[in-house]
Amino acid sequence: MGLINNIYMKKDREKLLRYFQQMKGLEESARDYYLKVSRDPLLKDQETKDTFETISREEQGHADIMAKIISLINNNI
């Protein structure tokens, strides 16, 4: 029974890792997009640029959270 439980735990762990790695990738893509918008020379309004830059930093924070979760899964499951 122990071997079967280990197999299921490994599959669950792999599924969790894939999910959070995808989420991290999405957060990083969003970060890059918002940063690109904030640096667009065609965008003249500084307040809008600042807002997009702030959102970009927030997305990086989300990516950092996903990285921490991935680390927890790698180290504890």
Secondary structure, 3 states (H helix, E strand, C coil): CHHHHHHHHHHHHHHHHHHHHHHHHHHHHHHHHHHHHHCCCCCCCHHHHHHHHHHHHHHHHHHHHHHHHHHHHHHHC
